[in-house]
């Protein structure tokens, strides 16, 4: 398992970038603007971690993910922290092992790529398949979401 990123929700993307980029010196390394979902994801990297991005395509360095929803939302203080993300070698085997340990898979890996679980303190943990998504398979493909993530 390899640490990937921490997601933080932001109310004002320009103000957030002024803080994280201008003040802290993090560099924007990827941006996704999703018109359909009406959100933007901005991934930032520390200067010393930039070399890791070049060494490994896709998810090379630990990042901060700023999530900006275009329509105003009220999260409450406890929801501005989003999730920790880890890359795993086999998302199905990882989720199976976690289930056998009594951990609820809140968002099953239906797509062979992404799942969510929660810590005992209700922190969301995103699990992402290393490399390409695995082909969908049961019981994951038809498993419903459970609770929140």
N, C-alpha and C positions, 0 to 999 in steps of 0.2 A: 504494500500500500504506500502511496506517495501523496503528500500534501499538495493541493493545487491552489485553492484560493479561499478567501473570505468574502462573502457578499454583504454589502451594506446598502440599505435603501437611503436615497437622498431626496430632499424636497426640491432643491434648486441645483441643477447640474452645473451651471456656471459657477455658483458659489462653492460647490463641492470641489470642482476642478481647481479653482483658485487656491483652496486650502491644500488639497492633496498634491497637485502638480507644482504650483507656484511656491507655496510655503514649505511643503515637505520635500519637494524635489522628485516625486514619483513621475514616471514617464508613461504617457498613454501608449499602449502597445496594440490595442485592438478595440474596435467599437462595432456594436451591432445595433442598428436602428430598426425596430420591428413595427412597421406601419399597422399591420393587422392587430397586433397585441397592444399597440400604443405605448411602447416602452423603449428605452435605450439602455444598453449595457456598455459600460466603459471599463476596460481592464487596464490596471496600472501596475507598473513594475518598479522596484527600487533599482537605482543605477547599478549597484553591484550585482544584481541578478540578471541584467540584460544579456550577458554572455550565455546564460542558461537557455534563453529563448532561441538563440542561434543553434545551439547544440541539439535541441530536441524540438522538432516541428510540432505545432499544435499547443501542447501543454508543457512547455519547457521550464517555466519558472513559477515560484509562488507569487500569486497576484492578489490585488485587491480589486474586487468587482463592484463598481458603483451601479446600482439599479435605479433608474429614474423612470417613474411612471408618468406619462404625459398628462394624464388627468389626475387632479388632486385627490389624494387618498389620505385617510386618517388611520395611521398605524397604531398609535399609542406608543409610548416610549419603548416598550418591550419588543416591538416588531421592527425596529430600525436595524438591528443585527439580523442578518439573513440566515446564513449557513456557513459551515465549513465544508470544503469539498476535498475528496480523496479519489485518486485514480486507483483502480483495482485490476488485477490480471484477468479475472473471470467474474463478472458481475453476478451471474447466476449462482456460482459456487459460493461467493461471498454472502449473498442474500440467504441462501440455503443454510449456511453455517450460522448466520445471525438468528434466523428463525429457530434453529435447533437450540440456541442459547436463550430462547424466550423473548427475543427482540421483535417487535412488530415492524413489518415492512410497510411504512405509511404510503409510499408511492412505489409500487412494484416496478421492476425493470421490464415493462411490457415491450419496450422498443429495443431491448438488448443493449441499451446504452446508459440509462440513468435510473437511479432509485434514490429514495429518501428514507431515512430512519431518524429517530429522535433519541437523544441521551436521556438518562433518568431525570435530568433537570430541564428537559424539553428543548434542548438546543437541537436545531436541525442539522443533519449531516447528509450531504449529497455524495453519492457514490457514482463514479463515472467509469465506464468500461475503457480500459487502455486500448488504444488503437481504434480500429473500426468496430462499430456496433456488432454484437453477436446476432445471429438470426433469431427472430422471435420464437419462443418455445413455451410450452405449458409447464407448470401451472401459471407462469408469469404473464403470458399473453392475455389471459382472461381474468386475472386477479384484480379486484377493485381496489381503489384507494381506501385506506383506513385512517380515520382521524385527520389531523393536520400535519403539515410538514413545513 
